[in-house]
Structures are given as C-alpha cells and as structure tokens.
Amino acid sequence: MNPLAALAATLFVLAAGPAVADPLRVPVDGALVLNLNGDAQNVVVANPSVIDVTPVALRRLLVIGKKPGQTTILVLDSAGHELFNAPAIVVSHGDFSVTLNRGTEVSEFSCDPRCVALTPPKQAGGVAPAGPSPGGGAPPPLPGGSAGQPPAGAAGDGSPTQPPGS
C-alpha cells in the first residue's frame, strides 16, 4: 500500500473514533458548549454534584459547573459507541488554583473559599505514586532511630531519659 494512502486511512479511522479531549475547565456557575461528532443518546456524569450536562441538540451539550471539583463526562451514541469521554474540572471564580509539589508528587487544588483537590497526586512525570496514599502507611522513622523505634538511650514511654553513667 502506498505510504500516503496508509496515512490517509489512519487519519480517517482516527477522525471517526471517539473524541479524546483534554480536561474541560468550567468555572463555578459558568457554562460551555460541547459539540459532538455524532448524535448523543446517553450522557453520563460520574459526579453530578460537581457538574450538570444538558443536551441542547443531538450533537450539542451544555456543561454547567456547580461546585469546585473533578468528574468525568461520558457520551454514547444509540449503538453504544463512545462519542466523548474526558475529565471535567470545575474551578472557582478567578481560578484560585494551587499546585502542590511534595517531593516528586504533584497535586492540583481549586481554592475558594477552601481548597478542593482537582487531581489525585501524581509523580512529576505524570504517573500516580506507588504505595500507600499520602498520610497512609507506616510513620516516618524517628531521628536517630530505626522506623518505629526510639533512638538509642530514649525511654520511649514519655519519661525523661537519664544520661549514661548517672
């Protein structure tokens, strides 16, 4: 097959597939129009307390932000094929966003009047961290001691320690 024809066939298949989009950013009490490549039959919102989606035509949806947070919008046609599947992030007025870098973990928050996590923690390269979530798992080791053990010479029961030889 001609390489140019193969490229054209690939682009046609990709264009006919479901719309893969970056996260939608919608302000609280704000709206945006979402145009689709097919007729929507079913619209699913993972967390309807964050966002509302209203069909205004077979190929057009109105997305309204209710409160800061993150959810996912999934749109299917009558055959059950995916027309749209993407995260939707609702941000506060003025986009009071904060990015928290903790070691190699990166988390995003919308803060107005209080902070709401918009994304789960990810490694700086975009990968979710392995192991327990922040705040979970074993406590960090005590200074000068092994994990969970007091340093040498410490009583460990809250009582004062005696210097050696006293």
RATA-V120411 format. One record per residue. PHI is phi in degrees with one decimal (NA if undefined). OMEGA is omega as a letter, one per 20 degrees, with the letter a starting at -180 (none if undefined). D_FIRST is the distance of its C-alpha to the first C-alpha in whole Angstrom. Layout:
PHI_OMEGA_D_FIRST ; PHI_OMEGA_D_FIRST
This chain:
NA_r_0 ; -60.9_a_4 ; -58.8_r_6 ; -67.8_r_8 ; -67.1_r_7 ; -63.3_r_7 ; -64.3_r_10 ; -62.8_r_11 ; -65.0_r_11 ; -63.6_r_12 ; -63.4_r_15 ; -63.6_r_16 ; -64.0_r_16 ; -64.3_a_18 ; -67.5_a_20 ; -82.3_a_21 ; -76.9_a_22 ; -66.6_r_26 ; -73.8_r_28 ; -104.3_a_28 ; -124.7_r_31 ; -67.7_r_33 ; -57.7_r_37 ; -77.5_r_39 ; -112.9_a_42 ; -125.6_r_45 ; -75.1_r_48 ; -58.0_a_51 ; 62.2_r_52 ; -107.9_a_49 ; -141.1_r_46 ; -145.3_a_43 ; -98.7_r_41 ; -113.5_r_37 ; -92.3_a_35 ; -111.4_r_32 ; -93.0_a_29 ; -159.7_r_30 ; -80.0_a_34 ; -76.9_r_36 ; -109.1_a_37 ; -128.7_r_39 ; -124.3_a_40 ; -120.0_r_41 ; -116.3_a_43 ; -62.4_r_43 ; -129.4_a_47 ; -67.5_r_48 ; -77.3_a_51 ; -94.4_a_49 ; -143.8_r_47 ; -122.6_r_47 ; -121.0_a_44 ; -122.3_r_45 ; -70.3_r_43 ; -111.2_r_43 ; -161.6_a_41 ; -61.0_a_38 ; -115.9_a_35 ; -142.6_r_38 ; -121.3_r_40 ; -105.9_a_43 ; -108.2_a_43 ; -120.5_r_47 ; -80.1_a_48 ; -99.4_a_51 ; -150.5_a_52 ; -58.9_r_51 ; 156.9_a_48 ; -133.5_r_45 ; -149.7_r_43 ; -128.2_r_40 ; -111.6_r_38 ; -124.1_r_36 ; -123.6_a_35 ; -119.2_r_34 ; -88.5_a_33 ; -65.8_r_34 ; -88.4_r_32 ; 86.7_r_32 ; -79.6_a_29 ; -74.3_r_30 ; -95.8_a_30 ; -155.0_r_32 ; -155.0_a_33 ; -157.1_r_35 ; -71.6_r_38 ; -126.3_a_41 ; -112.3_r_43 ; -99.1_a_47 ; -112.8_r_49 ; -69.8_r_52 ; -57.8_a_53 ; 80.8_r_53 ; 49.6_r_50 ; -77.3_a_53 ; -102.4_r_50 ; -131.8_r_51 ; -109.0_a_49 ; -103.5_r_50 ; -105.5_a_49 ; -121.0_a_51 ; 64.1_r_50 ; -99.4_r_46 ; -88.2_r_46 ; -125.6_r_46 ; -128.6_r_47 ; -114.6_a_47 ; -133.2_r_50 ; -107.3_a_51 ; -122.8_r_55 ; -174.2_j_57 ; -85.5_r_59 ; -129.5_a_58 ; -79.7_r_55 ; -125.2_r_52 ; -64.9_r_50 ; -95.0_a_46 ; -137.5_r_44 ; -69.8_r_45 ; -57.8_r_45 ; -131.5_r_42 ; -65.1_a_42 ; -54.8_r_42 ; -83.2_r_38 ; 96.8_a_38 ; -102.0_r_38 ; -64.1_a_41 ; -66.6_r_44 ; -85.6_r_44 ; 86.2_a_48 ; -66.9_r_50 ; -70.8_r_50 ; -55.8_a_52 ; 87.8_r_56 ; -108.1_r_55 ; 83.1_a_56 ; -73.6_r_59 ; -69.7_r_61 ; -66.5_r_60 ; -63.8_r_63 ; -73.9_r_66 ; -58.3_r_67 ; 78.9_a_68 ; -127.5_r_68 ; -86.0_a_65 ; -52.2_r_63 ; 79.5_a_65 ; -112.6_r_68 ; -69.9_r_71 ; -59.9_r_72 ; -55.5_r_74 ; 91.1_r_78 ; -88.7_a_77 ; -69.9_r_78 ; 79.4_a_75 ; -113.4_r_78 ; 89.4_r_79 ; -82.0_a_82 ; -64.0_r_83 ; -96.0_r_82 ; -98.0_r_85 ; -64.1_a_84 ; -55.8_r_85 ; 83.5_r_88 ; -101.9_none_90
